[in-house]
């Protein structure tokens, strides 16, 4: 019986993540090393900020799909989606 419930949970989670990926303009960016721009949502303000490799907080920035964060393949994609570049 536990296996049945685990299968239900895994299927639901896979459906949720799959739907999120398919609705993204960079749906498969998570699987490509070329898509290395991190779209982060500020905890304090809710502002959507993107970080590119080499910026001060790039390495510390983590992507949380549950908070609406995502990866981008280009700065143009990030700006078109309404994100701004990090100042540092």
Number of C-alpha atoms within 10 A of each C-alpha: 5 7 8 8 10 11 11 12 12 11 11 12 12 12 12 11 12 12 12 15 17 11 9 14 15 17 16 14 18 15 10 10 9 11 16 18 22 23 25 25 19 12 9 6 7 11 13 20 19 25 26 19 11 9 11 13 14 17 12 7 13 13 15 12 13 9 12 13 17 24 26 26 19 15 18 11 15 24 15 11 13 12 19 17 15 16 10 10
